[in-house]
Amino acid sequence: MTLDPLTAAAPAVQLHVAAVVVAIAFTPVQWLARRGGRVHRVSGRIWIATMVVVALSSMFIHQLRLWGPFSPIHLLSAGTLVGLAYALGQARRGNIRAHRRAMTIIVAGALVGAGVFTLAPGRILHAVLSGP
């Protein structure tokens, strides 16, 4: 393992990875905290803020270019922003079932699904984990 590919990457990539690490760290906190409790609400705000940073920073990453400077990841990022707003709105309305469903979809798609994609050969995190 080497951090050289990440330290050589563009600042948007570095910010994106840092925010992802924070979001991943807070995900189990959300799952284990009492729903609706102080820890769940505070860590949820942190998680949502970091996921907004994840999604927005990805808009400045253009390594894959399928449609001009954009790729399917940019669609996922836009969907993540919409999903976060929806999930937060549902929690505020007291529709916890819809909130939980939306957050599960966001975790599965934006963290797990996209995370697996970033480990593909030729991607920066693949180079970080596979070493020189």
C-alpha positions in Angstrom: 0.0 0.0 0.0 1.2 3.5 -0.9 -0.4 6.9 -0.6 1.7 8.3 -3.4 -1.0 8.1 -6.0 -3.4 9.9 -3.7 -0.9 12.6 -2.7 -0.2 13.2 -6.3 -3.9 13.5 -7.2 -5.8 16.7 -7.8 -7.1 18.5 -4.7 -10.7 17.6 -5.6 -9.8 13.9 -5.5 -8.0 14.3 -2.1 -11.0 16.2 -0.7 -13.4 13.5 -2.1 -11.4 10.7 -0.5 -11.1 12.4 2.9 -14.9 13.0 2.9 -15.6 9.4 2.0 -13.4 8.2 4.8 -15.4 10.3 7.3 -18.7 9.1 5.9 -17.6 5.5 6.1 -16.5 6.0 9.7 -19.8 7.5 10.7 -22.0 4.9 8.9 -21.7 2.3 11.6 -22.3 5.0 14.2 -25.6 5.7 12.5 -26.5 2.0 12.4 -25.7 1.4 16.1 -27.0 4.6 17.7 -30.5 4.7 19.1 -32.7 6.0 16.3 -33.8 9.5 16.9 -31.4 10.0 19.8 -28.9 12.7 20.2 -25.9 10.6 18.9 -28.0 9.5 15.8 -29.0 13.1 15.0 -25.6 14.7 15.5 -23.6 12.0 13.7 -26.3 12.0 11.0 -25.8 15.7 10.4 -22.0 15.1 10.1 -22.7 12.1 7.8 -25.0 14.2 5.6 -22.5 17.1 5.4 -19.7 14.8 4.5 -21.8 13.1 1.8 -22.7 16.5 0.4 -18.9 17.1 0.2 -18.4 13.7 -1.4 -21.1 14.3 -4.1 -20.0 17.9 -4.8 -16.3 17.2 -4.9 -17.0 14.3 -7.4 -18.3 16.9 -9.8 -14.8 18.2 -10.2 -13.2 14.8 -10.9 -13.2 14.1 -14.6 -10.9 11.0 -15.1 -13.7 9.1 -16.9 -15.2 11.1 -19.7 -18.1 9.5 -21.4 -20.3 12.6 -22.1 -17.9 15.5 -22.4 -16.3 15.9 -19.0 -19.0 13.7 -17.3 -19.5 10.0 -16.5 -22.2 7.8 -14.8 -20.5 8.7 -11.5 -21.7 12.3 -11.9 -25.3 11.0 -12.3 -24.8 9.0 -9.1 -23.6 12.2 -7.3 -26.6 14.2 -8.5 -28.8 11.4 -7.3 -27.1 11.3 -4.0 -27.7 15.0 -3.4 -31.4 14.6 -4.3 -31.6 11.5 -2.1 -30.0 13.3 0.9 -32.4 16.1 0.6 -35.3 13.7 0.3 -34.1 11.6 3.3 -33.6 14.6 5.5 -37.0 15.9 4.6 -38.7 12.6 5.4 -37.0 12.5 8.8 -38.1 16.0 9.6 -41.7 15.0 8.6 -41.6 12.0 10.8 -41.7 9.5 7.9 -39.0 7.3 9.4 -39.7 4.4 7.1 -39.1 6.5 4.0 -36.0 8.1 5.7 -34.5 4.7 6.5 -35.2 3.4 3.0 -33.6 6.4 1.3 -30.5 6.4 3.6 -30.1 2.6 2.9 -30.2 3.3 -0.8 -27.7 6.1 -0.5 -25.3 4.0 1.6 -25.6 1.0 -0.9 -25.2 3.1 -4.0 -23.0 6.1 -3.1 -20.7 4.4 -0.6 -20.7 0.7 -1.4 -21.5 0.6 -5.1 -19.3 3.6 -6.0 -16.6 2.3 -3.6 -16.3 -1.0 -5.4 -16.0 0.9 -8.7 -13.1 2.9 -7.4 -11.1 -0.2 -6.7 -11.0 -1.2 -10.4 -7.6 -1.3 -12.1 -6.5 2.1 -13.4 -8.3 4.0 -10.6 -6.3 5.9 -8.0 -7.5 3.9 -5.0 -6.6 0.7 -6.8 -3.1 2.0 -7.1 -3.1 3.1 -3.4 -4.1 -0.4 -2.2 -2.1 -2.5 -4.7 1.1 -0.5 -4.1 3.9 0.4 -6.5 
